[in-house]
């Protein structure tokens, strides 16, 4: 189950996904796709591993296949929710159905603004001379 935390990306040398069986300590190395570039990783309820960047790549250990979801945003972290959606952050926040690989939601986060007291002039960049 996903509570075992069995999948670890190992990119320091061979760019592989490493699966360790916690009972036998047997190690399985899975080659990443040649185009794999990722910023985040998640595991869904079906024990499929997701590598996330501007697109999400899903590894299914039951079949040994890699699948790619549509490109959604800039390289970003990701997480899977209880409803079976992979959420990828960035300039937009997108939800991908973990079974169909379809984008099922796209949100635009508000732009952050300073809400503190006015900044004194001495903390603002001095004029060019």
Helices and strands as residue ranges (DSSP letters): G 2-4, E 7-10, E 16-20, E 27-31, E 40-43, E 49-52, E 56-60, E 65-68, E 78-80, E 85-88, E 93-97, E 103-107, G 121-123
